[in-house]
């Protein structure tokens, strides 16, 4: 059975995930005490089944985990209806497709600035540190109205918190998450207090205004929403873009297709990035009543995980599923999840990647991977730490 901490598995989980899919139904995983839904139909059903909830279990002791706990308990991600319905309705007033689309000019400017900075460097640069990582952070910083000179604080806080989503996080990771949650929440609360007194045109001000109308976000919900928007608004983009670019550059014939028609192929290429090597691989659910997934009974209180990256390699739904095809259409992947917990940052990540990809390819048509990329030692949030590029 799968060892989620095995170094070889973390580098390339797909052969083992294929073995899981061969069972044809969810499989019990003793180490994590949950079922694993590896094929597309079961993973999709897991995400959409109303008897399976995203139930946050507070970490103990409460005194040590207090801030971390409410950042999750009061967020959209870890809530179920009716609370989830109320929160999503309120947040959508300030963070919706029109607001996201309005960021197109800002995203274009940030992408151009980053490409300009890369040109000023030597011929070798880091795809993650110089491009994929700063792009979504700068975008969400601009949207939330964070001070630009303090954006360096945000990515470390986010990374420390999301490491808790991995299987069996280390004591060091747990300590870092507690500290990051406390510092991040305190930082956002101060900004929210300032915007109440002097509102602007930023997303935090919009969320504050929502809070002061008939329906309200309470103080914890407001802060939890801002933290989630940063995490969801950039983790998917960083990892989706990094994973996809590495796979693309390792396949010259695919890169040539994009290089020949970057503007025309970018949209389908982005979707294939998200399918082929998904940025999120595991999404956990808990049965709130006895239910059935793929012919397997999940008893109330038991957990089941949708394995998104595995589902996206299911040959029953994707022709030649283990091959990258940046012209693939249709492409019904579930890289951003499905159902009521569809990734809040997914539309923003799509917009960022759709703008960034053709610009980057046109700026550096001869780019190549300069040395072996370094993977993050994580499974749930799958990505790279460093990808050296020669241009």
C-alpha positions as CSV (number, residue, x, y, z in Angstrom):
1,X,0.0,0.0,0.0
2,X,1.1,3.6,-0.6
3,X,3.6,5.2,1.7
4,X,2.9,8.9,1.4
5,X,6.3,9.8,2.9
6,X,8.4,7.6,0.6
7,X,10.9,9.8,-1.3
8,X,10.5,7.9,-4.6
9,X,6.8,8.1,-4.4
10,X,6.9,11.8,-3.8
11,X,9.1,12.3,-6.9
12,X,6.7,10.3,-9.1
13,X,3.5,9.0,-7.5
14,X,1.8,8.0,-10.7
15,X,2.9,4.3,-11.0
16,X,1.6,3.6,-7.5
17,X,-1.6,5.6,-8.1
18,X,-2.2,3.5,-11.2
19,X,-2.1,0.4,-9.0
20,X,-4.7,1.9,-6.7
21,X,-7.0,2.7,-9.7
22,X,-6.7,-1.0,-10.8
23,X,-8.7,-2.0,-7.7
24,X,-11.7,-0.3,-9.4
25,X,-13.1,1.0,-6.1
26,X,-12.0,3.1,-3.0
27,X,-9.4,1.2,-1.0
28,X,-8.9,1.4,2.8
29,X,-5.5,2.9,3.8
30,X,-4.6,1.7,7.3
31,X,-1.8,4.2,8.0
32,X,-4.1,7.3,7.4
33,X,-7.3,5.5,8.5
34,X,-9.2,6.5,5.5
35,X,-10.4,5.3,2.1
36,X,-8.6,6.4,-1.0
37,X,-10.7,7.2,-4.0
38,X,-8.2,6.9,-6.9
39,X,-10.2,6.6,-10.1
40,X,-12.0,9.5,-11.7
41,X,-15.6,8.5,-11.0
42,X,-15.0,7.7,-7.3
43,X,-12.9,10.9,-6.7
44,X,-15.5,13.0,-8.5
45,X,-18.4,11.4,-6.5
46,X,-16.4,11.9,-3.2
47,X,-16.2,15.7,-4.0
48,X,-19.9,16.0,-4.8
49,X,-21.6,13.7,-2.3
50,X,-23.6,15.7,0.2
51,X,-23.2,13.0,2.8
52,X,-19.4,13.6,2.8
53,X,-18.4,16.8,4.5
54,X,-15.3,18.9,5.0
55,X,-15.2,18.5,8.7
56,X,-12.4,20.3,10.5
57,X,-11.2,18.7,13.7
58,X,-9.6,21.1,16.1
59,X,-6.1,20.4,17.0
60,X,-5.1,20.0,20.6
61,X,-4.1,21.4,23.0
62,X,-6.5,24.2,22.1
63,X,-4.4,26.8,23.9
64,X,-1.5,26.1,21.5
65,X,-3.6,25.8,18.4
66,X,-6.2,28.4,19.0
67,X,-5.5,30.7,16.1
68,X,-4.8,27.9,13.6
69,X,-8.0,26.2,14.6
70,X,-10.3,29.2,14.1
71,X,-8.5,30.2,10.8
72,X,-9.8,26.9,9.5
73,X,-13.1,26.4,11.4
74,X,-14.2,29.9,10.2
75,X,-13.1,29.5,6.6
76,X,-15.1,28.5,3.5
77,X,-12.7,25.6,2.9
78,X,-13.5,23.8,6.2
79,X,-17.2,24.7,6.5
80,X,-20.3,22.9,5.3
81,X,-23.8,24.2,4.6
82,X,-25.5,26.2,6.0
83,X,-22.3,28.0,7.2
84,X,-20.5,27.4,4.0
85,X,-23.4,28.7,2.0
86,X,-23.5,31.9,4.0
87,X,-19.7,32.5,3.8
88,X,-19.5,31.8,0.1
89,X,-22.4,34.1,-0.6
90,X,-20.8,36.9,1.3
91,X,-17.3,36.4,0.0
92,X,-18.6,36.2,-3.6
93,X,-19.8,39.7,-3.3
94,X,-16.2,40.9,-3.0
95,X,-14.4,38.1,-4.8
96,X,-16.2,36.9,-8.0
97,X,-15.5,36.4,-11.7
98,X,-16.0,40.1,-12.5
99,X,-13.5,41.2,-9.8
100,X,-11.1,38.6,-11.0
101,X,-11.4,39.6,-14.6
102,X,-10.8,43.2,-13.6
103,X,-7.3,42.2,-12.6
104,X,-6.2,41.4,-16.1
105,X,-4.4,44.8,-16.6
106,X,-2.6,44.3,-13.2
107,X,-1.5,40.8,-14.1
108,X,-0.2,41.8,-17.5
109,X,1.9,44.5,-15.9
110,X,3.3,42.2,-13.2
111,X,4.1,39.5,-15.8
112,X,5.9,42.1,-18.0
113,X,7.9,43.4,-14.9
114,X,9.0,39.9,-13.9
115,X,10.1,39.1,-17.4
116,X,12.0,42.4,-17.5
117,X,13.8,41.5,-14.2
118,X,14.7,38.0,-15.6
119,X,16.2,39.6,-18.8
120,X,18.4,41.7,-16.5
121,X,19.8,38.6,-14.9
122,X,22.3,36.2,-16.3
123,X,21.3,33.6,-18.8
124,X,20.2,31.2,-16.0
125,X,17.2,31.9,-13.8
126,X,14.8,30.1,-11.5
127,X,11.4,29.4,-12.9
128,X,9.9,29.2,-9.4
129,X,11.7,31.9,-7.4
130,X,11.9,34.4,-10.3
131,X,8.5,33.9,-11.9
132,X,5.9,31.3,-10.9
133,X,6.1,32.2,-7.2
134,X,6.2,36.0,-7.2
135,X,3.5,36.4,-9.9
136,X,0.5,35.1,-7.9
137,X,1.8,36.6,-4.6
138,X,2.1,40.1,-6.2
139,X,-1.4,39.7,-7.7
140,X,-3.1,38.8,-4.5
141,X,-1.1,41.4,-2.6
142,X,-2.4,44.0,-5.0
143,X,-6.0,42.7,-4.7
144,X,-6.0,42.6,-0.9
145,X,-4.2,45.9,-0.6
146,X,-1.2,44.6,1.4
147,X,1.8,46.9,1.6
148,X,4.0,45.9,-1.4
149,X,7.2,46.2,0.7
150,X,5.9,43.6,3.1
151,X,4.9,40.9,0.5
152,X,8.0,38.9,1.4
153,X,6.2,37.9,4.7
154,X,3.3,36.2,3.0
155,X,4.7,33.2,1.1
156,X,6.6,31.8,4.2
157,X,3.4,32.2,6.3
158,X,1.4,30.4,3.7
159,X,3.8,27.6,3.1
160,X,4.1,27.0,6.9
161,X,0.3,26.7,7.2
162,X,-0.3,24.5,4.2
163,X,2.3,22.0,5.3
164,X,-0.2,20.9,7.9
165,X,-2.3,19.5,5.0
166,X,0.3,16.8,4.3
167,X,0.1,13.3,5.7
168,X,1.8,13.1,9.2
169,X,3.5,16.6,9.4
170,X,6.6,16.7,11.5
171,X,6.8,18.3,14.9
172,X,8.9,21.1,13.3
173,X,6.2,21.7,10.7
174,X,3.5,21.8,13.4
175,X,5.5,24.4,15.4
176,X,6.0,26.5,12.3
177,X,2.3,26.3,11.4
178,X,1.3,27.5,14.9
179,X,3.6,30.5,14.7
180,X,2.7,31.4,11.1
181,X,-1.1,31.2,11.8
182,X,-0.7,33.6,14.8
183,X,1.5,36.1,13.0
184,X,-0.6,36.0,9.8
185,X,-3.9,36.4,11.6
186,X,-2.5,39.3,13.7
187,X,-1.2,41.0,10.5
188,X,-4.5,40.7,8.6
189,X,-6.5,41.8,11.6
190,X,-4.5,45.0,11.9
191,X,-5.0,45.8,8.2
192,X,-8.8,45.1,8.5
193,X,-9.0,47.4,11.5
194,X,-7.3,50.1,9.5
195,X,-9.6,49.6,6.5
196,X,-12.7,50.0,8.8
197,X,-11.5,53.5,9.6
198,X,-10.1,54.3,6.2
199,X,-11.6,52.0,3.5
200,X,-10.0,51.8,0.0
201,X,-10.7,50.1,-3.2
202,X,-9.0,46.8,-2.2
203,X,-10.5,43.4,-1.4
204,X,-10.0,43.7,2.4
205,X,-12.0,47.0,2.3
206,X,-14.7,45.2,0.2
207,X,-14.9,42.4,2.7
208,X,-15.1,44.9,5.6
209,X,-18.0,46.6,3.8
210,X,-19.7,43.3,3.4
211,X,-19.2,42.7,7.1
212,X,-21.0,46.0,8.0
213,X,-24.1,45.4,5.8
214,X,-27.2,43.3,6.7
215,X,-25.3,40.1,6.4
216,X,-22.0,40.0,8.2
217,X,-18.6,38.3,8.3
218,X,-17.5,38.3,11.9
219,X,-14.0,39.3,12.8
220,X,-12.6,35.7,12.7
221,X,-14.4,35.0,9.4
222,X,-13.0,38.1,7.8
223,X,-9.4,37.3,8.7
224,X,-9.8,33.6,7.8
225,X,-11.2,34.6,4.4
226,X,-8.2,36.8,3.7
227,X,-5.7,34.1,4.7
228,X,-7.6,31.5,2.6
229,X,-7.6,33.9,-0.4
230,X,-3.8,34.3,-0.2
231,X,-3.2,30.5,0.2
232,X,-5.8,29.4,-2.4
233,X,-5.0,32.3,-4.6
234,X,-1.4,31.5,-5.1
235,X,-0.5,27.9,-4.1
236,X,-2.6,26.5,-7.0
237,X,-0.9,29.0,-9.5
238,X,2.7,28.4,-8.3
239,X,2.4,24.7,-8.4
240,X,0.2,24.3,-11.4
241,X,2.5,26.5,-13.5
242,X,5.7,25.0,-12.2
243,X,4.6,21.4,-12.7
244,X,3.2,22.1,-16.1
245,X,6.3,24.0,-17.3
246,X,8.7,21.3,-16.2
247,X,6.6,18.6,-18.0
248,X,6.4,20.8,-21.1
249,X,10.1,21.6,-21.3
250,X,10.9,17.9,-20.9
251,X,8.8,17.2,-24.0
252,X,10.3,19.1,-26.9
253,X,7.5,18.3,-29.3
254,X,4.9,19.8,-26.9
255,X,7.0,22.9,-26.3
256,X,7.3,23.3,-30.1
257,X,3.5,23.3,-30.5
258,X,3.2,26.0,-27.9
259,X,6.1,28.0,-29.2
260,X,4.6,28.0,-32.7
261,X,1.2,29.3,-31.6
262,X,1.5,30.6,-28.0
263,X,-1.7,32.7,-27.9
264,X,-3.9,30.1,-29.6
265,X,-2.7,27.1,-27.6
266,X,-2.3,28.7,-24.2
267,X,-5.8,28.0,-22.9
268,X,-5.8,24.3,-23.6
269,X,-2.1,24.1,-22.4
270,X,-3.1,25.6,-19.0
271,X,-5.8,23.0,-18.6
272,X,-3.4,20.2,-19.5
273,X,-0.9,21.6,-17.0
274,X,-3.5,21.2,-14.3
275,X,-4.5,17.7,-15.4
276,X,-1.2,16.2,-16.2
277,X,0.6,17.0,-12.9
278,X,-2.0,18.4,-10.6
279,X,-1.1,21.0,-8.0
280,X,-3.5,19.5,-5.4
281,X,-3.4,15.7,-5.0
282,X,-5.6,14.9,-2.0
283,X,-8.8,16.3,-0.7
284,X,-10.2,14.7,2.5
285,X,-13.9,14.3,3.3
286,X,-15.7,12.8,6.3
287,X,-19.0,10.9,6.2
288,X,-21.8,12.7,8.1
289,X,-24.1,9.7,7.4
290,X,-23.5,6.2,6.0
291,X,-23.0,6.5,2.3
292,X,-21.6,4.6,-0.7
293,X,-18.9,5.5,-3.1
294,X,-17.9,3.1,-5.9
295,X,-19.7,0.2,-4.3
296,X,-17.9,0.7,-1.0
297,X,-19.8,1.6,2.1
298,X,-18.4,4.6,4.0
299,X,-19.7,4.6,7.6
300,X,-20.6,7.8,9.4
301,X,-17.4,9.3,10.9
302,X,-15.1,7.5,8.5
303,X,-12.9,9.5,6.1
304,X,-12.4,9.2,2.4
305,X,-9.9,11.1,0.3
306,X,-10.4,12.1,-3.4
307,X,-7.0,11.6,-5.1
308,X,-7.2,14.4,-7.7
309,X,-3.9,13.8,-9.5
310,X,-4.7,10.1,-9.8
311,X,-8.3,10.8,-11.1
312,X,-6.8,13.0,-13.8
313,X,-4.7,10.1,-15.1
314,X,-7.7,7.8,-15.4
315,X,-7.6,6.2,-18.9
316,X,-11.4,5.7,-18.8
317,X,-11.9,9.5,-19.0
318,X,-8.7,10.7,-20.7
319,X,-7.3,9.2,-23.9
320,X,-3.6,8.3,-23.5
321,X,-3.9,9.7,-19.9
322,X,-0.2,9.4,-19.1
323,X,0.9,11.4,-22.1
324,X,0.9,15.2,-22.0
325,X,-1.1,16.8,-24.8
326,X,-1.4,20.6,-24.6
327,X,-4.1,20.6,-27.3
328,X,-6.3,18.2,-25.4
329,X,-10.0,19.2,-25.7
330,X,-12.2,18.4,-24.0
331,X,-10.3,18.1,-20.8
332,X,-12.7,17.5,-17.9
333,X,-10.0,17.3,-15.2
334,X,-10.7,17.9,-11.5
335,X,-7.4,19.6,-10.8
336,X,-9.2,22.3,-8.9
337,X,-11.7,20.0,-7.2
338,X,-15.4,19.9,-7.8
339,X,-18.7,20.6,-6.1
340,X,-19.2,23.3,-3.4
341,X,-15.5,23.2,-2.5
342,X,-14.2,23.9,-6.0
343,X,-11.0,25.8,-5.4
344,X,-11.8,29.4,-4.5
345,X,-8.5,30.6,-6.2
346,X,-9.0,28.4,-9.3
347,X,-10.4,31.1,-11.6
348,X,-7.7,33.6,-10.6
349,X,-5.0,30.9,-11.1
350,X,-6.4,30.2,-14.6
351,X,-6.3,33.9,-15.5
352,X,-2.7,34.3,-14.2
353,X,-1.5,31.2,-16.0
354,X,-3.3,32.1,-19.2
355,X,-1.7,35.5,-19.4
356,X,1.8,34.4,-18.1
357,X,2.3,31.3,-20.3
358,X,2.3,32.9,-23.8
359,X,4.2,35.9,-22.6
360,X,6.9,33.8,-21.1
361,X,7.2,31.6,-24.2
362,X,7.4,34.5,-26.5
363,X,10.0,36.2,-24.3
364,X,12.2,33.1,-24.0
365,X,11.5,30.8,-27.0
366,X,14.7,28.9,-26.5
367,X,14.5,28.2,-22.7
368,X,15.6,24.9,-21.4
369,X,15.9,23.2,-18.1
370,X,19.4,23.8,-16.9
371,X,19.7,21.2,-14.2
372,X,17.6,18.6,-12.4
373,X,14.6,20.3,-10.9
374,X,14.2,20.0,-7.1
375,X,10.8,18.8,-5.9
376,X,9.1,19.9,-2.8
377,X,9.0,16.9,-0.4
378,X,5.2,16.9,-0.3
379,X,2.3,15.0,-1.8
380,X,-0.9,16.8,-1.1
381,X,0.4,20.1,-2.5
382,X,2.7,19.0,-5.3
383,X,5.2,21.3,-6.7
384,X,8.9,22.3,-7.2
385,X,11.2,24.2,-4.9
386,X,13.7,25.1,-7.7
387,X,13.7,24.8,-11.5
388,X,16.9,26.3,-13.1
389,X,16.2,27.6,-16.6
390,X,18.7,28.7,-19.3
391,X,17.4,31.0,-21.8
